[in-house]
Each structure stands twice: as structure tokens, then as C-alpha cells.
């Protein structure tokens, strides 16, 4: 139950002091394919990776920025014989171990299409590892021990803000 002003700012009154995690849900058809969250700052501090703390009596200036030119990683996954490998999982994860946490927006899993093509949108700019796995249980990509094992056999890729990077493997 917030208000939106002419500049697009939201105001929420009487928010219960607690710790919150930001989540997005799009109601407009196609919005999730077009818009991606670019950044979130609260009182001048990065507030996307960590939960947001609302303290009693303390004002909170929270800015969430969206973009329609998200960072994108695309490519194709092929087996050693050059055939598409749609039965594999593609795992993209930050080279910075600090981001190997459950719910991190810097760890993503996807499945390639039947032609081996894959795409991951909305990762923050930075360096990532790209791995292919024959089997992956739901949520297993949140396990730092697994990610550590995958580093040696992963491709490394750098993603730049608003650009599409292609990495076949």
C-alpha cells in the first residue's frame, strides 16, 4: 500500500521494523523479458545482495534502478563431437567467492535449447565461471563446495554492463 509520485518515487508509511529481502514480480505481459534490476542502494549502500534492515524511527532512502539493456551471456553448448548438448545444465557463477550464497543474483542455472543455445540475462557486470554439468539437483548450485570443485573445469568470462557476451563451449 504505497504511493507513487510524479517522479516515480514510492513512499511507504508504517513499515514494520524488520529485515527484508527485495523480490520482483511483474504483472505486465512481457515486462520480465524486457526489464531487469540493475542496482539497489539504501542510504547510500549497496542493498541488492544483502537483506535490507528497516530500523524503528530511522528514515530509509532506497533507490532501485531498472534497465532495458541488461547484461546478457549467450552461447551454445556442444559435446566433444560438436553436437548440441541440451541434456546438460549450464551454471554461471561469480569468480568472487563472496557471492556464492543462497539467493545470490550472481549464481544462475539454465538449460540449453535443443540446438544447444543458452542465454542468461541480468547478471551484474563482472567475472564469472561457466560450467556444464550432466546432472544438477534443485538448489545444488548454492553449495560453495560444489562451485569450488567446478572452478578448475570452468570457462572464465567477463561481462560488461549492458552488453551481450557470447561464450560457446
C-alpha positions, 0 to 999 in steps of 0.5 A: 500500500504505497504511493507513487509520485510524479517522479516515480518515487514510492513512499511507504508509511508504517513499515514494520521494523524488520529485515527484508529481502527485495523480490520482483514480480511483474504483472505486465505481459512481457515486462520480465523479458524486457526489464531487469534490476540493475542496482539497489542502494539504501542510504547510500549502500549497496542493498541488492545482495544483502537483506535490507534492515528497516530500523524503528524511527530511522528514515530509509532512502532506497533507490532501485534502478531498472534497465532495458539493456541488461547484461546478457551471456549467450552461447551454445553448448556442444559435446566433444563431437560438436553436437548440441548438448541440451541434456546438460545444465549450464551454471554461471557463477561469480569468480568472487567467492563472496557471492556464492550464497543462497539467493545470490543474483550472481549464481544462475542455472539454465538449460540449453535449447535443443540446438544447444543455445543458452542465454542468461540475462541480468547478471551484474557486470563482472567475472564469472565461471561457466560450467556444464554439468550432466546432472544438477539437483534443485538448489545444488548450485548454492553449495560453495563446495560444489562451485569450488570443485567446478572452478578448475573445469570452468570457462572464465568470462567477463561481462560488461554492463549492458552488453551481450557476451557470447561464450560457446563451449 
